[in-house]
Every structure is written in C-alpha cells, then in structure tokens.
C-alpha cells in the first residue's frame, strides 16, 4: 500500500510535504484527513512515514 485511497494522497507526498514545511508528518495527515476515513492504510502510512523520516535524520 502506497497511498491513502480515501484522501487520494500518496504516502510519499505526506513525507515530502512534512520535510519541506519542517513539521511533523502527523500534521499533514490531519490536514489532508489521511488514514481517518476507512483507516485501512493508517498503520501502513505511519510505518512508511516514520521509516522514511528516520532514514533522513541518520
């Protein structure tokens, strides 16, 4: 799974937006309502964002 189908947003877009705005990815999730409608992607989305952002900080 690589996107939230309900919000029509790719996980990578959330990561890139969070990095470019210098804010937590969870703020972007809230802004676009990702992972909140059917919640099927939520665990995948969180794992994806945390793994991508962790790789960027090491």
SETIMAR-335841 format. One record per atom (N, C-alpha, C): residue in one letter; atom name; x, y, z. Coordinates in nm, 4 decimals. Each point is the difference from the previous one (the first is absolute). Layout:
<atoms>
+---------+-------+----------+----------+----------+
| residuo | atomo |       px |       py |       pz |
+---------+-------+----------+----------+----------+
|       a |    CA |        X |        Y |        Z |
...
+---------+-------+----------+----------+----------+
</atoms>
This chain:
<atoms>
+---------+-------+----------+----------+----------+
| residuo | atomo |       px |       py |       pz |
+---------+-------+----------+----------+----------+
|       x |     N |   0.0852 |  -0.1171 |   0.0000 |
|       x |    CA |  -0.0852 |   0.1171 |   0.0000 |
|       x |     C |   0.0902 |   0.1239 |   0.0000 |
|       x |     N |  -0.0280 |   0.0922 |  -0.0897 |
|       x |    CA |   0.0869 |   0.1170 |  -0.0121 |
|       x |     C |  -0.0758 |   0.1330 |   0.0009 |
|       x |     N |  -0.1320 |  -0.0076 |   0.0240 |
|       x |    CA |  -0.0763 |   0.1236 |   0.0077 |
|       x |     C |  -0.1269 |  -0.0203 |   0.0802 |
|       x |     N |  -0.0548 |   0.1108 |   0.0467 |
|       x |    CA |  -0.1305 |  -0.0012 |   0.0646 |
|       x |     C |  -0.1012 |   0.0198 |  -0.1115 |
|       x |     N |  -0.0770 |  -0.1039 |  -0.0266 |
|       x |    CA |  -0.0960 |   0.0076 |  -0.1102 |
|       x |     C |  -0.1175 |   0.0918 |   0.0323 |
|       x |     N |  -0.0373 |   0.0067 |   0.1260 |
|       x |    CA |  -0.1121 |   0.0869 |   0.0380 |
|       x |     C |   0.0343 |   0.1483 |  -0.0195 |
|       x |     N |   0.1211 |   0.0381 |   0.0415 |
|       x |    CA |   0.0434 |   0.1395 |  -0.0141 |
|       x |     C |   0.0688 |   0.0253 |  -0.1342 |
|       x |     N |   0.0243 |  -0.1076 |  -0.0757 |
|       x |    CA |   0.0673 |   0.0109 |  -0.1300 |
|       x |     C |   0.1350 |   0.0704 |   0.0110 |
|       x |     N |   0.0834 |  -0.0495 |   0.0937 |
|       x |    CA |   0.1327 |   0.0586 |   0.0168 |
|       x |     C |   0.1027 |  -0.1107 |   0.0214 |
|       x |     N |   0.1109 |   0.0115 |  -0.0703 |
|       x |    CA |   0.1086 |  -0.0973 |   0.0129 |
|       x |     C |   0.0743 |   0.0221 |   0.1311 |
|       x |     N |   0.0460 |  -0.1093 |   0.0593 |
|       x |    CA |   0.0767 |   0.0094 |   0.1230 |
|       x |     C |   0.1225 |   0.0895 |  -0.0201 |
|       x |     N |   0.0650 |  -0.0143 |  -0.1140 |
|       x |    CA |   0.1200 |   0.0789 |  -0.0283 |
|       x |     C |  -0.0309 |   0.1491 |  -0.0007 |
|       x |     N |  -0.1174 |   0.0379 |  -0.0463 |
|       x |    CA |  -0.0396 |   0.1408 |  -0.0009 |
|       x |     C |  -0.0083 |   0.0548 |   0.1422 |
|       x |     N |  -0.0500 |  -0.0808 |   0.0909 |
|       x |    CA |  -0.0084 |   0.0414 |   0.1403 |
|       x |     C |   0.1398 |   0.0203 |   0.0568 |
|       x |     N |   0.0900 |  -0.0938 |  -0.0282 |
|       x |    CA |   0.1384 |   0.0105 |   0.0483 |
|       x |     C |   0.0670 |   0.1237 |  -0.0574 |
|       x |     N |  -0.0106 |   0.0192 |  -0.1295 |
|       x |    CA |   0.0649 |   0.1143 |  -0.0650 |
|       x |     C |  -0.0556 |   0.1327 |   0.0504 |
|       x |     N |  -0.1292 |   0.0075 |   0.0202 |
|       x |    CA |  -0.0611 |   0.1229 |   0.0502 |
|       x |     C |   0.0467 |   0.0284 |   0.1423 |
|       x |     N |   0.0044 |  -0.1026 |   0.0824 |
|       x |    CA |   0.0464 |   0.0168 |   0.1382 |
|       x |     C |   0.1440 |   0.0501 |   0.0024 |
|       x |     N |   0.0838 |  -0.0581 |  -0.0847 |
|       x |    CA |   0.1410 |   0.0425 |  -0.0055 |
|       x |     C |   0.0114 |   0.1438 |  -0.0509 |
|       x |     N |  -0.0725 |   0.0328 |  -0.1045 |
|       x |    CA |   0.0131 |   0.1340 |  -0.0584 |
|       x |     C |  -0.0557 |   0.1088 |   0.0914 |
|       x |     N |  -0.1029 |  -0.0331 |   0.0781 |
|       x |    CA |  -0.0577 |   0.0990 |   0.0908 |
|       x |     C |   0.0631 |  -0.0054 |   0.1391 |
|       x |     N |   0.0825 |  -0.1014 |   0.0241 |
|       x |    CA |   0.0668 |  -0.0121 |   0.1289 |
|       x |     C |  -0.0947 |  -0.0311 |   0.1147 |
|       x |     N |  -0.1036 |  -0.0789 |  -0.0289 |
|       x |    CA |  -0.0955 |  -0.0364 |   0.1045 |
|       x |     C |  -0.0163 |  -0.1512 |   0.0058 |
|       x |     N |  -0.0649 |  -0.0464 |   0.1039 |
|       x |    CA |  -0.0220 |  -0.1420 |   0.0197 |
|       x |     C |  -0.0962 |  -0.0545 |  -0.1057 |
|       x |     N |   0.0287 |  -0.1195 |  -0.0475 |
|       x |    CA |  -0.0860 |  -0.0610 |  -0.1019 |
|       x |     C |  -0.1444 |  -0.0158 |   0.0477 |
|       x |     N |  -0.0195 |  -0.0147 |   0.1308 |
|       x |    CA |  -0.1358 |  -0.0159 |   0.0529 |
|       x |     C |  -0.0839 |   0.1251 |  -0.0218 |
|       x |     N |   0.0648 |   0.1155 |  -0.0038 |
|       x |    CA |  -0.0728 |   0.1235 |  -0.0305 |
|       x |     C |  -0.0505 |  -0.0015 |  -0.1433 |
|       x |     N |   0.0808 |  -0.0536 |  -0.0900 |
|       x |    CA |  -0.0414 |  -0.0099 |  -0.1398 |
|       x |     C |  -0.1142 |  -0.1014 |  -0.0121 |
|       x |     N |   0.0119 |  -0.1127 |   0.0690 |
|       x |    CA |  -0.1073 |  -0.0993 |  -0.0014 |
|       x |     C |  -0.1317 |   0.0627 |   0.0440 |
|       x |     N |   0.0068 |   0.0783 |   0.1054 |
|       x |    CA |  -0.1206 |   0.0664 |   0.0524 |
|       x |     C |  -0.0550 |   0.0998 |  -0.1021 |
|       x |     N |   0.0898 |   0.0765 |  -0.0590 |
|       x |    CA |  -0.0401 |   0.1028 |  -0.0963 |
|       x |     C |  -0.0753 |  -0.0580 |  -0.1188 |
|       x |     N |   0.0487 |  -0.1139 |  -0.0503 |
|       x |    CA |  -0.0618 |  -0.0586 |  -0.1198 |
|       x |     C |  -0.0971 |  -0.1128 |   0.0336 |
|       x |     N |  -0.0183 |  -0.0267 |   0.1289 |
|       x |    CA |  -0.0895 |  -0.1048 |   0.0501 |
|       x |     C |   0.0422 |  -0.1389 |  -0.0472 |
|       x |     N |   0.1295 |  -0.0235 |  -0.0079 |
|       x |    CA |   0.0520 |  -0.1300 |  -0.0426 |
|       x |     C |  -0.0058 |  -0.0992 |   0.1150 |
|       x |     N |  -0.0433 |  -0.1199 |  -0.0310 |
|       x |    CA |  -0.0049 |  -0.1070 |   0.0986 |
|       x |     C |  -0.1153 |   0.0067 |   0.0971 |
|       x |     N |  -0.0946 |   0.0893 |  -0.0215 |
|       x |    CA |  -0.1083 |   0.0177 |   0.0962 |
|       x |     C |  -0.1382 |  -0.0439 |  -0.0477 |
|       x |     N |  -0.0171 |  -0.0220 |  -0.1289 |
|       x |    CA |  -0.1339 |  -0.0341 |  -0.0487 |
|       x |     C |  -0.0286 |  -0.1494 |   0.0197 |
|       x |     N |   0.0673 |  -0.0864 |  -0.0737 |
|       x |    CA |  -0.0216 |  -0.1437 |   0.0180 |
|       x |     C |   0.1072 |  -0.0603 |   0.0904 |
|       x |     N |   0.1076 |   0.0692 |   0.0195 |
|       x |    CA |   0.1161 |  -0.0352 |   0.0844 |
|       x |     C |   0.0793 |  -0.1227 |  -0.0461 |
|       x |     N |  -0.0297 |  -0.0540 |  -0.1169 |
|       x |    CA |   0.0703 |  -0.1187 |  -0.0483 |
|       x |     C |   0.1491 |   0.0250 |  -0.0210 |
|       x |     N |   0.0364 |   0.1210 |  -0.0367 |
|       x |    CA |   0.1395 |   0.0308 |  -0.0301 |
|       x |     C |   0.0763 |   0.0577 |   0.1182 |
|       x |     N |  -0.0673 |   0.0319 |   0.1080 |
|       x |    CA |   0.0609 |   0.0795 |   0.1061 |
|       x |     C |   0.1292 |  -0.0613 |   0.0543 |
|       x |     N |   0.0016 |  -0.1273 |   0.0318 |
|       x |    CA |   0.1219 |  -0.0609 |   0.0540 |
|       x |     C |   0.1112 |  -0.0006 |  -0.1039 |
|       x |     N |  -0.0336 |  -0.0250 |  -0.1263 |
|       x |    CA |   0.0992 |   0.0024 |  -0.1074 |
|       x |     C |   0.0542 |   0.1414 |  -0.0194 |
|       x |     N |  -0.0885 |   0.0960 |   0.0054 |
|       x |    CA |   0.0381 |   0.1401 |  -0.0182 |
|       x |     C |   0.0960 |   0.0455 |   0.1104 |
|       x |     N |  -0.0330 |  -0.0309 |   0.1227 |
|       x |    CA |   0.0858 |   0.0396 |   0.1122 |
|       x |     C |   0.1361 |  -0.0681 |  -0.0104 |
|       x |     N |  -0.0002 |  -0.1302 |  -0.0289 |
|       x |    CA |   0.1263 |  -0.0734 |  -0.0141 |
|       x |     C |   0.0843 |   0.0583 |  -0.1133 |
|       x |     N |  -0.0632 |   0.0307 |  -0.1116 |
|       x |    CA |   0.0705 |   0.0562 |  -0.1148 |
|       x |     C |   0.0631 |   0.1346 |   0.0360 |
|       x |     N |  -0.0798 |   0.0886 |   0.0550 |
|       x |    CA |   0.0492 |   0.1336 |   0.0330 |
|       x |     C |   0.1140 |  -0.0065 |   0.1015 |
|       x |     N |  -0.0166 |  -0.0800 |   0.1030 |
|       x |    CA |   0.1031 |  -0.0078 |   0.1018 |
|       x |     C |   0.1280 |  -0.0609 |  -0.0540 |
|       x |     N |  -0.0109 |  -0.0990 |  -0.0873 |
|       x |    CA |   0.1212 |  -0.0611 |  -0.0559 |
|       x |     C |   0.0708 |   0.0969 |  -0.0948 |
|       x |     N |  -0.0737 |   0.0718 |  -0.0807 |
|       x |    CA |   0.0605 |   0.0947 |  -0.0948 |
|       x |     C |   0.0622 |   0.1186 |   0.0737 |
|       x |     N |  -0.0669 |   0.0499 |   0.1001 |
|       x |    CA |   0.0520 |   0.1162 |   0.0729 |
|       x |     C |   0.1163 |  -0.0402 |   0.0898 |
|       x |     N |   0.0009 |  -0.1204 |   0.0519 |
|       x |    CA |   0.1120 |  -0.0485 |   0.0798 |
|       x |     C |   0.1248 |  -0.0125 |  -0.0860 |
|       x |     N |  -0.0158 |  -0.0511 |  -0.1218 |
|       x |    CA |   0.1138 |  -0.0143 |  -0.0907 |
|       x |     C |   0.0608 |   0.1362 |  -0.0346 |
|       x |     N |  -0.0830 |   0.1013 |  -0.0053 |
|       x |    CA |   0.0487 |   0.1333 |  -0.0346 |
|       x |     C |   0.0799 |   0.0634 |   0.1133 |
|       x |     N |  -0.0244 |  -0.0395 |   0.1241 |
|       x |    CA |   0.0658 |   0.0649 |   0.1127 |
|       x |     C |   0.1279 |  -0.0697 |   0.0424 |
|       x |     N |   0.0292 |  -0.1196 |  -0.0517 |
|       x |    CA |   0.1204 |  -0.0709 |   0.0403 |
|       x |     C |   0.1124 |   0.0204 |  -0.0962 |
+---------+-------+----------+----------+----------+
</atoms>
